[in-house]
Amino acid sequence: MANRSEKILSNKNNLQVLHEDNHIIIVNKRAGDIVQGDKTGDKPLSEVVKSYLKDKYNKEGNVYLGVVHRLDRPTTGIVMFAKTSKALPRLNKLFAEKTAKKTYWALVKNQPPKTEDKLVHWLKKNSKNNKSTAYAKEVDGSKKAILHYQLKQTLDNFYLLEIDLETGRHHQIRVQLASIGCPIKGDLKYGFDRSNKDASISLHARTLRFIHPVKKEEVIITAPLPNDSLWKACNV
């Protein structure tokens, strides 16, 4: 089993590398980074990782890197990339079959109705405003969304929740928590009243557990929390 620690292997050029081997590289994404290129034209995290690998190994020409999954731009935490074409389809299969388990932490405004619960909604995405709406019952064009949350800690004016997903829908955690009156700190799009100073939302991909696609060993990675006073108060 791989190390569970929060150790950062490299912090070059603000790239926090949490794990690297011959086939995969896992980084701790900062708020504001986009995982893959989009219409903004901003340099994506995938290109930053490519540059890191090119410099580290003195590679000539193009560097192979496969995008396995994504995080919303204002979200922080674990992002995994494939370093080989052999690993990419295997990693894609892990996520498609839900055998890769990702746990999130969120700081929310209000105390949830229960200390732990399973939330089931039907989410419908509006591409024009890049926002999803949660419904109690199925509506035309909606997709079923399921998550489990647990109250981990009560802080001054905020509550720390741990979230596990059964499905992976557009803005799922954000819209489902907002639907029970618990908008995520800084998330103006889903009902929080003010933004965070760094334009982040307080949602962090905290832990990733998976079977290595080549070594067949269990790997558990934990991403250090953002450098923020409220996150630092989380001591669970």
C-alpha positions as CSV (number, residue, x, y, z in Angstrom):
1,M,0.0,0.0,0.0
2,A,1.3,3.4,-0.9
3,N,1.9,6.1,1.7
4,R,-1.2,7.8,3.1
5,S,0.8,11.0,4.1
6,E,0.1,14.5,2.8
7,K,3.8,14.9,1.8
8,I,4.4,17.2,-1.3
9,L,7.1,15.6,-3.4
10,S,7.8,18.8,-5.4
11,N,6.5,22.3,-5.3
12,K,8.3,23.7,-8.4
13,N,6.6,26.6,-10.2
14,N,3.6,26.3,-7.7
15,L,3.0,22.7,-8.9
16,Q,2.4,20.5,-5.9
17,V,3.2,17.0,-6.9
18,L,1.8,14.5,-4.4
19,H,2.7,11.2,-6.2
20,E,4.7,10.2,-9.2
21,D,5.8,6.9,-10.7
22,N,6.4,5.6,-14.2
23,H,2.8,5.6,-15.2
24,I,0.9,8.3,-13.2
25,I,1.4,11.7,-11.7
26,I,-0.9,13.2,-9.0
27,V,-1.0,16.9,-8.2
28,N,-2.7,19.2,-5.7
29,K,-4.7,21.7,-7.8
30,R,-4.8,25.3,-6.8
31,A,-8.0,27.4,-7.0
32,G,-8.2,29.1,-10.4
33,D,-6.3,26.4,-12.3
34,I,-8.2,24.8,-15.2
35,V,-7.4,21.1,-15.7
36,Q,-7.7,21.1,-19.5
37,G,-7.7,23.9,-22.0
38,D,-10.9,25.8,-22.6
39,K,-12.3,28.9,-24.4
40,T,-10.5,31.3,-22.0
41,G,-7.2,30.4,-23.5
42,D,-5.5,30.3,-20.1
43,K,-2.7,27.8,-19.7
44,P,-4.2,24.6,-18.3
45,L,-2.8,22.5,-15.5
46,S,-2.1,19.7,-18.0
47,E,0.4,21.9,-19.8
48,V,2.0,22.9,-16.5
49,V,2.5,19.3,-15.7
50,K,3.9,18.6,-19.2
51,S,6.4,21.4,-18.7
52,Y,7.4,20.0,-15.3
53,L,8.0,16.5,-16.8
54,K,9.9,17.9,-19.7
55,D,12.2,19.8,-17.5
56,K,12.6,17.1,-14.9
57,Y,13.6,14.4,-17.3
58,N,15.2,16.6,-20.0
59,K,12.9,15.3,-22.6
60,E,13.0,16.4,-26.2
61,G,9.9,16.9,-28.2
62,N,6.3,16.4,-26.9
63,V,5.6,14.9,-23.6
64,Y,2.7,12.5,-23.3
65,L,0.1,13.2,-20.7
66,G,-3.5,11.9,-20.4
67,V,-6.2,13.7,-18.6
68,V,-8.1,11.2,-16.4
69,H,-10.6,13.4,-14.6
70,R,-11.3,17.1,-13.9
71,L,-12.1,19.5,-11.1
72,D,-14.1,22.7,-11.3
73,R,-11.9,25.8,-11.7
74,P,-12.5,27.2,-8.2
75,T,-12.1,23.8,-6.5
76,T,-8.8,22.6,-5.0
77,G,-7.3,19.2,-4.4
78,I,-6.3,16.0,-6.1
79,V,-6.0,15.6,-9.9
80,M,-4.4,12.6,-11.5
81,F,-2.9,12.4,-14.9
82,A,-1.6,9.4,-16.9
83,K,2.0,9.5,-18.0
84,T,1.7,6.6,-20.4
85,S,-0.7,5.5,-23.1
86,K,-0.8,2.2,-21.3
87,A,-2.1,3.7,-18.1
88,L,-4.7,6.1,-19.5
89,P,-7.4,3.6,-20.6
90,R,-6.9,1.6,-17.4
91,L,-7.3,4.7,-15.3
92,N,-10.3,5.8,-17.3
93,K,-11.9,2.4,-16.6
94,L,-11.3,2.8,-12.8
95,F,-13.2,6.1,-12.8
96,A,-15.9,4.9,-15.2
97,E,-16.6,1.8,-13.0
98,K,-16.4,3.9,-9.8
99,T,-13.6,1.8,-8.4
100,A,-11.4,4.8,-7.8
101,K,-12.8,6.4,-4.7
102,K,-12.4,10.2,-4.2
103,T,-13.5,11.9,-1.0
104,Y,-14.1,15.6,-0.8
105,W,-14.2,18.1,2.1
106,A,-16.4,21.2,2.0
107,L,-16.9,24.1,4.3
108,V,-20.6,25.1,4.3
109,K,-22.5,28.0,5.6
110,N,-25.3,26.3,7.6
111,Q,-25.6,23.2,9.7
112,P,-27.0,20.3,7.6
113,P,-30.3,18.8,8.6
114,K,-28.6,15.6,9.7
115,T,-25.1,14.7,10.9
116,E,-24.9,12.3,8.0
117,D,-27.2,11.5,5.1
118,K,-27.6,10.2,1.5
119,L,-28.8,12.9,-0.9
120,V,-30.6,11.9,-4.1
121,H,-31.6,14.4,-6.7
122,W,-32.1,14.8,-10.4
123,L,-29.8,17.4,-11.9
124,K,-30.4,19.3,-15.1
125,K,-27.5,21.3,-16.6
126,N,-28.0,24.6,-18.3
127,S,-25.1,25.1,-20.7
128,K,-25.8,28.7,-21.3
129,N,-25.1,29.8,-17.7
130,N,-23.0,26.7,-16.8
131,K,-25.2,25.9,-13.9
132,S,-27.2,22.9,-12.8
133,T,-30.5,22.7,-11.0
134,A,-31.5,20.0,-8.6
135,Y,-35.0,18.4,-8.7
136,A,-36.6,16.0,-6.2
137,K,-38.0,14.0,-9.1
138,E,-36.9,13.2,-12.6
139,V,-37.6,15.9,-15.2
140,D,-36.9,16.0,-18.9
141,G,-33.1,16.1,-19.6
142,S,-32.1,15.4,-16.0
143,K,-29.7,12.9,-14.6
144,K,-29.8,11.1,-11.2
145,A,-27.2,12.3,-8.7
146,I,-26.3,10.6,-5.4
147,L,-23.9,11.6,-2.7
148,H,-23.2,10.8,0.9
149,Y,-22.1,13.4,3.4
150,Q,-21.0,13.4,7.0
151,L,-20.5,16.3,9.4
152,K,-16.9,16.1,10.5
153,Q,-16.4,19.3,12.5
154,T,-18.2,22.5,13.7
155,L,-16.2,25.7,13.3
156,D,-16.9,29.3,13.9
157,N,-19.9,30.0,11.7
158,F,-19.1,27.1,9.3
159,Y,-19.4,23.3,9.1
160,L,-16.9,20.9,7.7
161,L,-18.5,18.1,5.6
162,E,-17.0,15.0,4.2
163,I,-18.5,13.9,0.9
164,D,-18.4,10.7,-1.1
165,L,-20.0,10.5,-4.5
166,E,-21.9,7.6,-6.1
167,T,-22.3,9.6,-9.3
168,G,-20.3,12.3,-11.1
169,R,-22.6,15.0,-12.4
170,H,-22.0,18.6,-13.4
171,H,-21.4,20.7,-10.2
172,Q,-23.0,17.8,-8.3
173,I,-21.6,18.5,-4.8
174,R,-22.2,22.3,-5.1
175,V,-25.8,22.1,-6.2
176,Q,-26.8,19.2,-4.0
177,L,-25.5,20.8,-0.8
178,A,-27.1,24.1,-1.8
179,S,-30.4,22.3,-2.2
180,I,-30.4,21.3,1.5
181,G,-29.6,24.9,2.6
182,C,-25.8,24.4,2.8
183,P,-24.1,26.4,0.1
184,I,-20.3,26.0,0.0
185,K,-18.3,29.0,1.3
186,G,-17.4,31.3,-1.6
187,D,-19.8,29.7,-4.1
188,L,-21.8,32.6,-5.4
189,K,-23.3,30.6,-8.2
190,Y,-25.1,28.3,-5.8
191,G,-26.2,30.7,-3.1
192,F,-23.3,31.8,-0.9
193,D,-23.5,35.5,-0.2
194,R,-19.9,36.5,-0.8
195,S,-16.8,35.3,-2.7
196,N,-13.6,34.1,-1.2
197,K,-10.7,36.5,-1.6
198,D,-8.9,34.2,-4.0
199,A,-12.1,33.5,-6.0
200,S,-12.0,29.9,-4.8
201,I,-14.9,27.9,-3.3
202,S,-14.2,25.9,-0.2
203,L,-14.5,22.5,-1.8
204,H,-11.4,20.3,-1.7
205,A,-10.7,16.9,-3.3
206,R,-9.1,15.5,-0.2
207,T,-8.4,11.8,-0.7
208,L,-8.0,9.4,-3.6
209,R,-7.9,5.7,-3.2
210,F,-7.4,3.4,-6.2
211,I,-5.7,0.2,-7.4
212,H,-2.6,1.1,-9.4
213,P,-3.3,0.3,-13.1
214,V,0.1,-1.5,-13.6
215,K,1.4,-2.4,-10.2
216,K,-2.0,-3.6,-9.0
217,E,-1.3,-2.2,-5.5
218,E,-3.7,0.0,-3.5
219,V,-2.7,3.7,-3.6
220,I,-4.1,6.2,-1.1
221,I,-3.2,9.9,-1.6
222,T,-4.3,12.8,0.7
223,A,-4.0,16.3,-0.5
224,P,-2.9,19.0,1.9
225,L,-5.5,21.6,2.6
226,P,-5.3,25.1,1.2
227,N,-3.3,27.7,3.0
228,D,-6.2,29.4,4.6
229,S,-7.0,30.2,8.3
230,L,-10.4,28.4,8.2
231,W,-9.0,25.3,6.5
232,K,-6.2,25.3,9.1
233,A,-8.8,25.2,11.8
234,C,-9.9,21.8,10.5
235,N,-8.2,19.3,12.8
236,V,-9.9,16.0,11.9
